[in-house]
Each structure stands twice: as structure tokens, then as C-alpha cells.
Amino acid sequence: MFRFSALVLVLLSFLASAAAQTPPATTASPAQAAPQAKPAAKRAAPKAKPVAKQPVAVESGPCRLGVISVIGDRYSVQKFGLTIFENEVNEVPIDWGLDDLVFARVRAATGNDPTVRRIPYPKGVFEPFYNPKTILIRDPGERLPTVVRSFTTNANCDRYLVATTFKAELPNTHMTLNGIGTYNQGLGSLLRHSHLFANIAITLIDGRSYEEIKRPFVNFGANFAASMRLTEDPLTKLDNSLFPDPPAAASANAALRERTRALVADRLDRGLSGYLKED
């Protein structure tokens, strides 16, 4: 009996010691129990919509006269010697605003009439006119009225004034001057002389029928007076130092540019009034 009681006491003592060594279970706080929340993903800012380009303002209202100028992107630099084998002809690209000058002179001659408009044209559209397949008999599509009609159907102008260039023979020679440019002629450095030239043609075209409106004597008075001049035209005489050598130097020659612009303005002013008058 004594042994049994002693065994019970030893067993109870062992259980009490084990309970004392086991740590009490801890209750996690709500903050500790809940898993950490991931930071909310940032939404990508919406891309700004591109600003729509505003349409170019289109001129409205009546168009009494549409101005088309095709004279200003090439400059002829020519040199003439004693024989044809010494002749040189070069075409130099320029950006001197000669077509802008044509429109400015027309507007000035009409008192800045708002019904006078400049008409744009597609690049290369005048190529058939300037470089026809045949010289004697032109194809209908190469004629100036046909070319103008091809891009002006929506312009609705009463008339079109078209400025172009042409080839002309230098008086008392067999030398051909092409369009607008300068030439140098003579023998040796001391006897050579330089000049400017501007072969500009004005054509008036009916905006309904697209037939050419003839003005046969429009420049007669001015041309006759020029032919009777006893002295050389100061606008055409050019100092040899301004003649471009090499020809490509012409495009950057400011003095040559201003002299040429003055000559073009003079040639336009001689006959514009005759083309602008009403029938």
C-alpha cells in the first residue's frame, strides 16, 4: 500500500513538472495574424491624346484673278566664247522667292485686291509644258491652258494669270538665253562682259472656257521704248566680279539675287497693267 501511494506521488510530480516546462500558447493579435497586404498597384496614367492639327484656312469668296507663277526655281548661268565649243550652259537651283515676287507685283498692280489669289500647283505639273515631246506641234496635254485646267477645277477663278519663262535669242547673235539668268561673253579677261536677262511671259486664261485671252500689243510701248534706248540698260549690265564662277556659286550670291529680283520686277511692271485691265 505504501509503495502504491509512493508511485502515485512520483507520477503526479512528473506530470506537474512537464506542465510547468511547456510554454503557454500565445494568441496572435489581429494585426499579427492577418498577412501583410500588398501595396495597391498604381494605375498607369492615361496617355494624352495628340492634339489634332487645325485645318489650314481656305480662302473663301469670289476669285476674280488666280495668279500662277512658274519662274523661280532655276537660274541659267551661260558663258559664250568665239566658237560653239567654248560655250557653257548651266542650270542652277535657286530659292530666291521669284514666284513670291510675281504675286506681290500683281497684288500691288491691283491695289491689293482681295479677289486676287495665288494658286498653288502640284510639283512637276508644268514639266510637259517646259519639255514637250515635239517642238513644232505640241500635244494637247502639253499646252498651257490644258496644264492649268488640270489643277484649278476647284479654284473657280474668273481668270488665271500665268507667269512662265521662255528661251530667246540674244539680238544680233545666234546665242540662246534660257529663262532667267546671267551670261558672260567675249574674248580674254579684259574684253569679256557680263549681263543679266529675264525672259518672262505672261499668259491670261479664261477660267470658264480655259481659252487663252490674247493681248497682242500689251508690251508694245514699253518694248519700243527699250529698243530706242541709246545707252545700255543699267538693270541688265553686270560687273564681271558678280558673274558666278563656278556656276553653282550663283545660289549663294546675295548681290546677284537682288539684282535679278530688281530686273524681274521691272519686266513684270512693264506689261502687267495691260493684262489686268478689264475688257
Backbone as a ProteinNet text record, in pm:
[ID]
protein_1_A
[PRIMARY]
MFRFSALVLVLLSFLASAAAQTPPATTASPAQAAPQAKPAAKRAAPKAKPVAKQPVAVESGPCRLGVISVIGDRYSVQKFGLTIFENEVNEVPIDWGLDDLVFARVRAATGNDPTVRRIPYPKGVFEPFYNPKTILIRDPGERLPTVVRSFTTNANCDRYLVATTFKAELPNTHMTLNGIGTYNQGLGSLLRHSHLFANIAITLIDGRSYEEIKRPFVNFGANFAASMRLTEDPLTKLDNSLFPDPPAAASANAALRERTRALVADRLDRGLSGYLKED
[TERTIARY]
83.4	0	86	185.5	278.7	350.3	389.2	456.7	365.4	241.4	147.2	130	115.2	96.6	219.5	336.8	460	469.1	429	431.4	338.7	220.8	125	182.6	249.7	306.6	417.1	500.6	607.5	550	441.9	379.2	319	249.4	189.2	295.4	408.7	517.5	576.6	589.3	645	555.2	419.9	324.1	324.3	336.4	337.3	459.8	575.2	698.7	691.1	630.1	618.1	527.8	419.3	327.8	393	481.4	549.5	646.8	711.9	811.4	750	626.1	562.4	514.9	561.8	519	372.5	305.1	163	145.7	44.4	14.8	-21.6	41.1	13.4	-92.3	-179.4	-286.7	-239.5	-230	-181.4	-281.5	-230.9	-319.6	-369.1	-481.5	-534.5	-433.8	-353.4	-257	-150.2	-114.5	-10.5	-64.6	-188.8	-245.5	-271.6	-315.3	-350.3	-224.1	-215.4	-97.3	-87	35.5	55.7	-1.6	-80.7	-144.6	-42.4	-45	43.8	-0.8	94.3	53.5	-23.7	-125.1	-209.7	-127	-144	-69.1	-115.5	-18.3	-52.3	-104.8	-213.1	-268.2	-186.1	-159.4	-82.6	-163.8	-99.6	-169	-208	-330.2	-373	-288.5	-250.2	-169.7	-250.9	-182.7	-251.3	-281.3	-400.5	-438.4	-367.9	-315.3	-247.5	-344.2	-293.2	-377.2	-397.4	-519.6	-549.4	-503.5	-438.2	-393.2	-513.3	-506.9	-614.5	-604.6	-714.2	-708.7	-663.3	-587.2	-540.4	-660	-661.5	-773.9	-777.7	-892.8	-910.3	-975.6	-917.2	-974.1	-1112.9	-1201.1	-1337.7	-1375.3	-1489.5	-1533.3	-1495.4	-1533.6	-1507.4	-1360	-1320.6	-1182.6	-1189.7	-1149.2	-1151.9	-1032.4	-917.1	-795	-708.7	-676	-583.8	-445.3	-344.2	-207.3	-126.3	-65.6	16.1	153.6	256.4	391.5	480.1	546.3	633	767.1	831.3	955.9	1074.4	1051.9	1152.4	1242	1258.8	1343.4	1470.9	1492.1	1613.8	1675.6	1808.7	1881.6	1984	1981.7	2068.8	2199.7	2310.6	2444.1	2510.7	2533.7	2584.1	2710.1	2800.4	2925.1	2945.3	2976.5	2991.9	3134	3192	3324.9	3318	3431.4	3436.1	3372.7	3382.1	3324.4	3220.2	3137.9	3034.4	3092.3	3215.6	3279.5	3322.9	3325	3362	3240.9	3121.9	3000.2	2969.7	2920	2880.7	2742.2	2655.8	2521.2	2496.3	2462.1	2435.6	2304.5	2227.6	2104.3	2126.8	2115.2	2145	2015.1	1988	1868.3	1883.1	1778.1	1780.5	1652.8	1659.3	1542.3	1542.6	1511.6	1519.5	1382.6	1276.9	1144.7	1093.9	1134.3	1089.7	940.8	887.7	743.9	664.9	718.5	654.7	655	763.5	775.4	669.5	642.9	540	405.7	367.9	238.8	234.6	343.7	348	329.8	390.7	377.3	235	174	35.7	-57.8	-40.3	-124.9	-107.5	18.2	43.4	-22.9	-18.6	-77.8	-230.1	-290.2	-436.6	-482.4	-390.3	-427.4	-461.4	-390.7	-414.7	-559.4	-611.5	-748	-761	-856.1	-869.3	-921.7	-975.4	-1024.1	-913	-789.8	-673.2	-604.6	-590.1	-535.3	-420	-331.3	-223	-271.4	-250.6	-298.6	-179.8	-179.3	-71.6	-89.8	16.5	8.6	96.6	63.9	144.1	284.1	379.6	517.2	526.7	594.2	617.1	502.7	392.7	277.7	306.4	404	436.9	550.2	594	702.4	667.2	546	512.2	514.6	483	484.6	627.8	716.5	853.9	937.8	902.9	979.2	885.3	828.7	735.1	807.1	730	787.3	835.8	759	798.6	787.8	867.1	869.2	769	757.2	671.9	524	482.1	340.3	327.8	270.7	257	140.3	158.1	47.5	-51.9	-184.7	-282.2	-256.9	-207.5	-181.2	-62.3	17.8	135.6	107.4	-10.1	-44.2	-73.1	-38.9	-50.8	-194.2	-296.9	-433.4	-473.6	-429.4	-463.5	-395.9	-271.6	-199.2	-265.6	-300.1	-364.7	-499.3	-572.7	-704.6	-694.6	-584.4	-570.6	-570.1	-537.4	-530.8	-613	-692.7	-769.1	-920.6	-966.1	-1110.7	-1189.5	-1126	-1197.2	-1163.9	-1077.8	-1039.2	-1148.3	-1219.4	-1333.6	-1296.7	-1186.9	-1147.6	-1198.8	-1229.3	-1277	-1167.8	-1044.5	-931.7	-807.8	-711.2	-582.9	-471	-383.1	-264.6	-145.9	-80.3	26.5	158.9	258.4	392.8	484.9	545.8	638.9	764.9	865.2	986.2	996.6	1082.2	1098.8	1243.3	1278.8	1411.2	1403.7	1504.7	1509	1650.5	1660.2	1791.2	1844.5	1969.2	2033.5	2042.7	1997	1997	2134.1	2129.5	2247.6	2345.6	2295.4	2379.8	2295	2356.9	2284.4	2286.3	2303.5	2310.1	2172.3	2133.8	2002.5	2014.2	1933.1	1929.4	1805.9	1825.4	1718.3	1662	1537.5	1467.9	1525.5	1563.3	1617.1	1759.8	1850.9	1988.3	2087.3	2211.7	2320.9	2411.3	2476.8	2572	2697.6	2805.9	2935.4	2985.1	3029.6	3064.8	3190.6	3269.2	3384.9	3509.6	3620.4	3749.8	3849.1	3907.2	4006.3	3942.7	4020.2	3967.3	3933.5	4002.3	3979.3	3861.2	3833.1	3728.2	3594	3589.6	3465.7	3372.5	3241.5	3141.7	3027.2	2958.9	2851.8	2721.3	2611	2477.1	2376.9	2266.8	2152.1	2044.2	1958.2	1842.2	1725.3	1605.1	1482.4	1378	1367.6	1269.4	1142.5	1049.6	927	806.7	720.5	596.8	477.2	380.7	255.2	143.6	65.8	-46.2	-173.2	-278.3	-407.8	-502.2	-564.7	-651.4	-789.4	-892.3	-1030.4	-1058.6	-1119.3	-1142.8	-1261.1	-1339.1	-1454.6	-1425.8	-1382.4	-1355.9	-1212.2	-1124.2	-981.7	-920.2	-968.6	-907.3	-817.6	-709.4	-617.4	-678.7	-665.1	-714.3	-597.2	-606.4	-494.4	-476.8	-352.7	-316.2	-197.2	-220.6	-108.3	-20.6	-75.4	3.9	27.4	18.4	23.4	158.5	268.8	401.2	464.3	384.8	441.9	511.2	446.2	503.2	632.3	630.7	749.4	864.2	832.5	937.8	995.6	908.7	956.3	1049	1010	1094.1	1228.8	1227.2	1353	1443.4	1381.4	1461.3	1523.5	1462.4	1513.5	1614.6	1642.8	1737.2	1876.4	1940.6	2072.5	2183	2155.1	2255.4	2212.3	2306	2276.8	2186.7	2095.2	2004.3	2084.6	2080.6	2160.3	2114.2	1990.5	1940.6	2001.6	2043.3	2096.9	2249.2	2316.8	2463.5	2512.1	2606.1	2656.6	2808	2863.5	3008.6	3061.8	3173	3229.1	3256.9	3282.4	3312.3	3190.9	3069.9	2948.2	2906.5	2971.5	2937	2981.2	2891.6	2923.7	3020.8	3131.9	3232.4	3293.1	3255.6	3178.8	3030.2	2954.4	2811.9	2732.3	2768.5	2693	2696.6	2794.5	2805.3	2694.3	2617.3	2511.7	2407.6	2370	2260.1	2289.8	2417.5	2454.6	2502.7	2490.7	2538.8	2428	2436	2329.9	2315.1	2426.8	2420.3	2354.5	2388.6	2328	2177.9	2140.6	1998.7	1920.2	1969.9	1896.8	1891.9	2000.2	1999.4	1898.2	1891.8	1797.9	1654.2	1627.9	1491.8	1447.5	1539.1	1505.2	1472.4	1547	1520.2	1385.8	1356.5	1228.6	1112.8	1123.5	1016.7	994	1103	1090.2	1020.2	1056.9	994.5	846.3	810.5	669.5	591	646.4	574.7	553.3	636.7	620.6	485.6	437.1	318.2	200.5	215	105.4	-23.6	-11.3	-133.1	-217.3	-151.1	-225	-298.1	-241.9	-308	-416.3	-408.8	-502.6	-626.4	-622.3	-737.8	-855.4	-975	-1095.1	-1129.8	-1188.8	-1228.9	-1349.1
-119.6	0	123.3	116.9	229.4	250.1	141.7	151.7	208.3	173.1	224.6	371.7	415.7	559.2	635.3	576.3	645.2	654.4	550.6	552.9	657	673.7	775.9	912.5	932.8	1065	1098.3	1000.6	1024.8	1059.4	987.3	1013.8	1152.2	1191.7	1325	1433	1409.8	1508.5	1524.6	1415.7	1420	1497.4	1477.5	1549.2	1698.3	1732.9	1875.5	1943.6	1874.9	1932.9	1952.9	1859.6	1871.8	1986.1	2001.1	2111.7	2245.2	2252.1	2379.7	2416.5	2318.4	2346.3	2381.3	2339.7	2368.9	2513.2	2603	2744.1	2754.2	2848.2	2865	2912.4	2864.4	2906.6	3051.4	3127.7	3271.8	3295.3	3383.4	3420.8	3538.6	3518.8	3626.2	3738.4	3860.7	3977.4	3984	4047.9	4056.2	4112.3	4209.3	4268.8	4170.2	4078.8	3982.4	3864.5	3830.8	3713	3737.3	3854.5	3882.4	3898.9	3837.7	3856.2	3999.4	4046.4	4184.6	4205.1	4307.6	4336.2	4395.9	4351.6	4406.3	4547.2	4635.8	4772.7	4769.8	4852.1	4856	4900.1	4829.5	4862.4	4995.7	5079.9	5210.6	5196.4	5263.2	5261.4	5352.9	5302.5	5383.8	5504.6	5618.8	5741.3	5732.3	5768.2	5760.1	5851.1	5800.4	5879.1	5995.8	6108.3	6226.1	6207.9	6241.6	6229.2	6336	6298.6	6400.4	6508.3	6629.5	6742.7	6740	6741.3	6736.1	6864.5	6849.4	6966.4	7042.1	7171.4	7254.4	7262.6	7250.1	7258.4	7395	7395.6	7522.5	7600.3	7725.6	7808.7	7817.7	7798	7802.6	7935.1	8002.2	8130.4	8108.6	8194.2	8184.5	8315.6	8314.3	8433.3	8428.7	8529.3	8529.5	8541.2	8477.8	8487	8548.2	8672.4	8739.5	8699.4	8682.6	8650.6	8555.6	8442.2	8349.4	8365.8	8382.3	8407.1	8278.6	8234.8	8113.2	8150.8	8136.1	8171.9	8047.7	8025.6	7908.5	7955.2	8049.7	8104.7	8088.2	8048.3	8077.3	7971.5	7853.7	7754.7	7720	7782.9	7755.5	7886.4	7890.8	8009.2	7965.5	8032.5	7995	8074.1	8001.7	8062.7	8017.9	8115.2	8082	8160.9	8094.6	8158.7	8132.1	8239	8228.6	8266.8	8183.1	8212.8	8243.6	8234.9	8264.8	8152.8	8030.3	7917.8	7848.4	7766.3	7694.8	7597.5	7554.2	7459.5	7525	7657.1	7728.9	7770.2	7741.6	7781.4	7686.1	7743.1	7665.5	7710.2	7613.6	7643.2	7557.5	7622.4	7552.1	7601.6	7510.1	7543.3	7518.4	7624.1	7616.1	7628.9	7537.1	7552.1	7669.5	7749.5	7867	7871	7947	7972.8	8121.2	8202.7	8347.4	8414.4	8336.1	8395.4	8467.8	8425	8493.6	8473.4	8356.1	8334.5	8419.3	8437	8527.1	8670.3	8706.2	8841.3	8865.5	8766.3	8780.3	8811.5	8734.2	8756.5	8893.8	8934.8	9065.4	9178.9	9167.2	9273	9277.6	9159.4	9157.3	9219.9	9184	9241.2	9392.1	9437.5	9581.6	9652.3	9589.5	9649.6	9654.5	9568.7	9567.4	9638.9	9708.2	9778.5	9683	9569.1	9467.1	9419.4	9397.7	9348.4	9210.4	9193.9	9064.5	8953.2	8988	8883.8	8829.6	8878.6	8826.6	8726.5	8602.7	8497.1	8424.8	8375.8	8291.3	8146.1	8078.8	7941.9	7845.1	7752.7	7652	7546.7	7474.7	7370.7	7252.6	7132.8	7014.3	7023.5	6967.3	6966.5	6886.8	6943.6	6875.3	6884.3	6952.2	6954.2	7031.7	7124.9	7204.2	7142.1	7025	6959.3	6936.6	6891.1	6874.2	7006	7116.3	7245.4	7289.6	7275.7	7320.5	7224.3	7097.6	6997.8	6913.3	6972.9	6898	6789.7	6692.2	6582.6	6631.3	6722.8	6782.4	6933.6	7003.1	7149.5	7211.6	7155.9	7216.7	7200.3	7080.2	7053.9	6996.9	7074.7	7030.5	6933.6	6838.2	6753.1	6838.9	6815.1	6896.9	6900.9	6791.5	6788.2	6870.6	6918.9	6999.2	7148.4	7184.1	7325.8	7385.4	7512.8	7578.8	7578.5	7612.1	7608.6	7471	7365.6	7230.1	7196.5	7236.8	7212	7286.7	7412.6	7492.9	7432.8	7387.1	7329	7204	7130.8	7003.7	7018.7	7137.4	7152.2	7270.3	7333.4	7450.2	7430.2	7306.1	7283.3	7328.8	7330.4	7372.7	7514.8	7581.8	7718.7	7819.4	7795.7	7880	8027.4	8053.7	8192.4	8234.3	8361.4	8412.1	8403.5	8434.8	8429.9	8382.9	8336.5	8296	8369	8430.4	8495.1	8403.9	8357.1	8257.9	8318.9	8314.5	8364.7	8245.7	8242.2	8135.1	8198.7	8116.9	8163.9	8101.6	8158.5	8106.1	8128	8065.3	8081.8	8189.9	8273.9	8381	8397.2	8440.4	8459.3	8597.7	8603.1	8730.5	8809.6	8936	9014.4	9018.3	9005.9	9012.3	8897.1	8789.5	8671.1	8546.7	8431.2	8304.4	8234.2	8313.9	8259.3	8262.9	8151.9	8139.7	8156.3	8245.1	8268.8	8200.6	8118.5	8034.2	8088.6	8138.9	8179.1	8301	8284.1	8392.8	8355.8	8451.2	8417.4	8526.2	8483.3	8574.1	8507.8	8590.5	8535.1	8620.6	8555.7	8620.8	8593.4	8699.1	8687	8765.2	8716.6	8792.2	8707.4	8776.9	8712.2	8765.9	8675.9	8719.1	8783.4	8802.3	8857.7	9006	9079.6	9223.8	9258.1	9173.8	9206	9138.4	9058.4	8989.6	9084.3	9062.9	9144	9053.9	9093.6	9012.3	9089.7	9014.4	9074.6	8982.9	9041.4	8967.1	8962.6	8862.7	8857.6	8793.5	8830.7	8776.2	8762	8643	8614.2	8560.7	8650.7	8615.9	8638.9	8540	8550.5	8551.4	8637.3	8643.2	8592.7	8497.6	8442.1	8456.1	8503.6	8520.5	8413.8	8338.7	8226	8244.2	8224.5	8233.1	8117.9	8148.2	8047.7	7957.6	7985.8	7901	7813.4	7876.9	7802.7	7752.1	7807.5	7777	7804.8	7910.6	7958.9	8077.1	8089.5	8198.7	8330.8	8432.9	8567	8646.2	8680.7	8743.2	8889.6	8928.4	9068.1	9098.9	9110.6	9117.6	9241.5	9353.5	9477.2	9527.5	9435.4	9479.8	9539.9	9488.6	9540	9622.8	9661.7	9729	9859.2	9939.9	10069.9	10056.8	9969.7	9952.3	9892	9794.4	9730.2	9824.9	9907.9	10002.8	10106	10151.8	10248.9	10188.1	10061	9995	9978.9	9952.2	9934.3	10065.4	10177.7	10308.9	10365.5	10290.4	10338.8	10353.8	10468.4	10494.1	10436.6	10421.3	10366.7	10227.5	10155.2	10019.6	10022.8	9926.5	9917.7	9889.2	9979.2	9957.3	9835.6	9793.5	9677.2	9546.4	9545	9421.5	9413.3	9526.6	9525.5	9473.9	9380.5	9316.7	9323.6	9360.7	9362.6	9219.9	9201.4	9067.4	8999	9078.2	9019.7	8949.3	8984.2	8921.9	8799.4	8776.8	8657.9	8533.3	8438.8	8323.3	8226.1	8203.6	8108.1	8037.3	7910.9	7822.2	7856.6	7805.7	7839.1	7807.8	7700.1	7662.6	7770.4	7863	7970.2	8073.7	8066.5	8166	8166.7	8049.3	8040.8	8114.7	8127.8	8194.5	8337.3	8389.9	8523.9	8624.9	8692.7	8784.2	8902.6	8956.9	9070.9	9030.6	8912.4	8862.4	8840.2	8790	8768.3	8899.8	9001.1	9128.7	9195.9	9188.6	9246.6	9174.6	9042.7	8965.3	8995.1	9006.4	9038.9	9176.2	9271.1	9405	9399.4	9318	9305.4	9236.5	9130	9060	9153.1	9231.5	9325.8	9427.3	9475.6	9572.4	9510.2	9388.5	9323.1	9297	9264.2	9242.3	9372.7	9475.6	9603.7	9666.4	9630.6	9686.6	9650.9	9529.3	9486.6	9441.2	9437	9383.8	9463	9593.7	9675.7	9637.8	9601.4	9562.8	9430.1	9339.1	9210.7	9218.9	9319.6	9328.3	9411.3	9483.2	9565.5	9478.3	9522.8	9450.5	9480.7	9382.5	9401.9	9498.3
0	0	0	80.8	87	-43.9	-110.9	-239.6	-346.1	-346.1	-446.3	-430.4	-304.5	-280.4	-324.4	-294.2	-336	-487	-559.7	-706.8	-762.7	-702.2	-748.4	-729.6	-612.6	-586.8	-687.4	-721.8	-818.8	-955.8	-997	-1128.7	-1136.1	-1026.4	-1024.6	-1029.3	-956.2	-958	-1097.4	-1175.4	-1312.5	-1406.4	-1390.9	-1479.4	-1449.8	-1320.2	-1285.5	-1340.7	-1334.8	-1387.1	-1537.9	-1612.9	-1758.6	-1799	-1716.2	-1747.1	-1725.4	-1625.4	-1598.7	-1707.7	-1773.5	-1876.4	-2012.2	-2038.9	-2168.7	-2173.1	-2267.7	-2270.8	-2306.7	-2247.1	-2278.7	-2422.7	-2485.5	-2623.6	-2626.8	-2717.8	-2728.2	-2832.6	-2805.6	-2900.4	-2984.5	-3113.9	-3202	-3208.6	-3208.2	-3223.4	-3366.8	-3385.3	-3522.8	-3621.4	-3574.2	-3666.6	-3705.9	-3608	-3636.8	-3716.3	-3697	-3762	-3910	-3942.2	-4082.3	-4164.2	-4277.1	-4362.4	-4409.2	-4430.1	-4472.5	-4612.3	-4626.9	-4756.3	-4852.1	-4977.1	-5079.2	-5116.5	-5139.3	-5177.8	-5308.8	-5314	-5433.5	-5554.5	-5663.6	-5786.1	-5841.1	-5878.8	-5934.5	-6076.1	-6102.5	-6237.4	-6328.6	-6446.5	-6542	-6583.8	-6579.8	-6620.4	-6766.7	-6798.4	-6938.8	-7026.3	-7145.1	-7237.8	-7292	-7300.2	-7353.1	-7500.6	-7538	-7678.2	-7760	-7876.6	-7959.6	-8002.7	-7998.9	-8038.8	-8188.7	-8229.7	-8372.8	-8439.3	-8555.3	-8630.3	-8684.4	-8667.5	-8718.8	-8870	-8940	-9086.2	-9131.8	-9240.9	-9297.1	-9350	-9316.2	-9359.8	-9511.5	-9565.3	-9710.1	-9745.7	-9843.6	-9884.4	-9941.4	-9901	-9949.4	-10016.7	-10079.7	-10150.1	-10295.9	-10369.3	-10514.2	-10546	-10656.7	-10706.2	-10846.2	-10855.1	-10984.8	-11069.8	-11003	-11076	-10993.2	-11051.2	-10987.3	-11046.8	-10961.5	-11006.7	-10992	-11101.2	-11104.2	-11158.8	-11077.3	-11120.7	-11122.1	-11236.6	-11253.7	-11310.5	-11242.4	-11296.2	-11202.1	-11077.1	-10976.4	-10919.8	-10976.8	-10910.4	-10986.6	-11102.8	-11182.2	-11230	-11227.3	-11272.1	-11375.4	-11489.2	-11600.2	-11594.1	-11592.4	-11595.6	-11724.9	-11816.5	-11950.4	-11982.3	-12052.8	-12094.3	-12243.2	-12318.4	-12463.9	-12504.1	-12589.7	-12643.2	-12790.7	-12858	-13000.6	-13083.2	-13036.1	-13108.7	-13021	-13084.8	-13013.3	-12910.9	-12932.7	-12842.7	-12711.8	-12709.6	-12587.2	-12505	-12557.3	-12486.1	-12370.6	-12261.8	-12144.7	-12099.2	-12069.9	-12020.8	-11896.7	-11786.5	-11661.4	-11600.9	-11544.6	-11473.9	-11325.1	-11245.3	-11102.1	-11022.7	-10929.9	-10845.9	-10750.1	-10738.7	-10650.6	-10567.5	-10460	-10376.1	-10341.5	-10441.1	-10427.9	-10415.7	-10404.5	-10388.5	-10512.2	-10630.8	-10752.3	-10777.4	-10743.9	-10760.2	-10660.8	-10539.8	-10443.2	-10496.5	-10562.8	-10618.8	-10725.6	-10808.9	-10912.3	-10849.1	-10747.8	-10683	-10616.1	-10553.5	-10487.9	-10588	-10707.7	-10807.6	-10865.4	-10880.5	-10929.6	-10826.6	-10699	-10594.5	-10587.7	-10600.7	-10596.3	-10714.3	-10831.8	-10951.7	-10943.3	-10861.9	-10847.3	-10720.4	-10653.1	-10530.8	-10417.4	-10411.2	-10308.6	-10308.1	-10425.3	-10441	-10374.9	-10277.9	-10210	-10299.6	-10416.2	-10507.2	-10597.4	-10575.4	-10647.4	-10555.5	-10601.7	-10517.7	-10585.9	-10502.4	-10553.1	-10555.1	-10667.2	-10685.1	-10676.8	-10580.2	-10573.8	-10681.6	-10711.2	-10814.5	-10775.3	-10821.8	-10787.6	-10847.6	-10777.4	-10825.5	-10955.5	-11053.4	-11179.7	-11279.3	-11242.3	-11332.8	-11461.2	-11457	-11575.7	-11658.3	-11620	-11693.3	-11840.7	-11874.1	-12017.2	-12094.3	-12027.7	-12096	-12126.2	-12029.5	-12047.2	-12131.1	-12129.5	-12204.7	-12291.1	-12396.9	-12482.8	-12561.6	-12605.5	-12683.2	-12819.1	-12877.5	-13005.2	-12994.6	-13072.3	-13066.8	-13163.3	-13282	-13384.9	-13353.5	-13322.6	-13295.4	-13154.7	-13065.2	-12927.4	-12911.9	-12824.4	-12783.8	-12705	-12719.1	-12645.5	-12495.2	-12440	-12296.8	-12254.3	-12350.3	-12319.8	-12329.3	-12376.4	-12390.2	-12253.4	-12237.6	-12107.6	-12052.7	-12132.4	-12077.2	-12025.6	-12094.4	-12050.9	-11918.5	-11904.5	-11780.2	-11664.9	-11686.6	-11581.6	-11543	-11640.6	-11613.1	-11525.5	-11535.5	-11464.9	-11312.9	-11260.4	-11114.3	-11060.4	-11145.8	-11099.4	-11106	-11119.5	-11135.4	-11014	-10895.2	-10773.5	-10730.9	-10806.6	-10769.7	-10804.4	-10914.4	-10954.5	-10968.7	-11036.8	-11063.2	-11201	-11214.1	-11343	-11448.5	-11406.8	-11498.6	-11423	-11501.6	-11443.4	-11516.8	-11438.5	-11493.7	-11462.7	-11567.9	-11553.4	-11598.4	-11509.8	-11542	-11566.6	-11684.5	-11720.4	-11779.8	-11804.8	-11870.6	-12009.3	-12093.1	-12228.6	-12273.9	-12384.9	-12444.9	-12551.8	-12556.2	-12655.6	-12707.9	-12832.8	-12894.7	-12861.6	-12822.5	-12795.3	-12925.4	-12926.9	-13050.8	-13119.1	-13249.3	-13335.5	-13312.6	-13256	-13235.6	-13261.8	-13250.1	-13256.3	-13120.9	-13015	-12879.6	-12815	-12754.7	-12692.6	-12542.1	-12488.3	-12343.7	-12287.2	-12187.5	-12135.8	-12004.8	-12010.1	-11888	-11821	-11693.8	-11612	-11572.7	-11589	-11552.9	-11588.6	-11609.9	-11643.4	-11746.3	-11826.9	-11923.7	-11928.3	-11968.8	-11983.1	-12124.1	-12191.8	-12333.6	-12364.4	-12462.4	-12507.5	-12518.1	-12538.2	-12559.4	-12458.3	-12381.2	-12283.6	-12161.6	-12058.3	-11933.3	-11943.6	-12031.3	-12041.2	-12131.1	-12229.3	-12325.3	-12292	-12189.4	-12155.3	-12081.2	-12098.9	-12028.9	-11985.4	-11879.6	-11821.4	-11819	-11829.1	-11830.3	-11760.8	-11718.8	-11666.4	-11773.4	-11765.5	-11856.2	-11783.1	-11825.3	-11764.6	-11874.6	-11931.5	-12035.9	-11969.3	-11944.2	-11871.5	-11962.1	-11968.2	-12047	-11952.8	-11984.3	-11909.2	-12000.4	-11951	-12027.3	-11945.5	-12008.7	-11943.2	-11996.1	-11905.1	-11942.6	-11881.6	-11962.6	-11914.8	-11818.4	-11703.7	-11601.7	-11627.9	-11730.6	-11762.1	-11884.8	-11991.2	-12115.1	-12123.5	-12042.8	-12046	-12182.8	-12244	-12367.5	-12334.5	-12409.4	-12386.3	-12430.1	-12346.2	-12376.5	-12434.6	-12559.7	-12630.3	-12589.3	-12574	-12551.3	-12642	-12773.9	-12869.2	-12856.4	-12814.3	-12811.6	-12669.1	-12574.1	-12435.1	-12397.4	-12451.4	-12415.9	-12527.4	-12625.3	-12742	-12703.2	-12624.7	-12589.4	-12510.3	-12410.5	-12326.3	-12406	-12489.4	-12568.2	-12673.3	-12730.7	-12830.2	-12765.6	-12646.6	-12576.5	-12540	-12501.5	-12466.1	-12587	-12702.5	-12823.7	-12871.4	-12833.3	-12874	-12775.3	-12668.9	-12568.8	-12630.6	-12609.4	-12665.4	-12577.5	-12451.7	-12360.7	-12314.2	-12260.4	-12214.3	-12091.5	-12083.1	-11969.8	-11842.9	-11744.4	-11622.9	-11542.5	-11562.8	-11489.9	-11539.9	-11664.5	-11720.7	-11716.5	-11710.2	-11709.1	-11574.5	-11579	-11457.3	-11454.5	-11341.8	-11327.8	-11333.9	-11400.7	-11416.3	-11282.9	-11179.5	-11048.4	-10987.7	-11035.2	-10983.1	-11063.6	-11176.2	-11254.3	-11178	-11154.6	-11069.9	-11136.4	-11071.1	-11120.4	-10999.4	-10978.5	-11067.4	-11068.8	-11164.7	-11175.5	-11050.3	-10977.8	-10858.1	-10750.9	-10759.3	-10660.2	-10675.3	-10781.7	-10805.8	-10694.7	-10645.1	-10548.8	-10419.3	-10381.4	-10256.6	-10277.9	-10399.7	-10431.9	-10403.2	-10288.7	-10246.9	-10342.6	-10389.9	-10481.9	-10613.2	-10662	-10785.7	-10767.4	-10651.7	-10622.1	-10626	-10558.2	-10552.4	-10688.5	-10765.5	-10899	-10988.8	-10976.1	-11057.9	-11018.3	-10890.2	-10844	-10895.9	-10898.5	-10949.5	-11098.2	-11173.6	-11317.1	-11341.6	-11266.3	-11281.9	-11250	-11143.9	-11107.6	-11218.7	-11278.4	-11388.1	-11509.1	-11545.1	-11660.8	-11636.5	-11514	-11481.8	-11487.8	-11428.7	-11421.7	-11558.6	-11655.3	-11789.9	-11851.4	-11827.6	-11900.5	-11817.7	-11683.9	-11603.1	-11618.1	-11627.4	-11635.7	-11758	-11868.1	-11988.4	-11970.8	-11890.9	-11867.8	-11763	-11675.1	-11565.2	-11598.7	-11707	-11741	-11785.3	-11754.1	-11792	-11937.8	-12005.1	-12145.4	-12153.5
[MASK]
+++++++++++++++++++++++++++++++++++++++++++++++++++++++++++++++++++++++++++++++++++++++++++++++++++++++++++++++++++++++++++++++++++++++++++++++++++++++++++++++++++++++++++++++++++++++++++++++++++++++++++++++++++++++++++++++++++++++++++++++++++++++++++++++++++++++++++++++++++++++

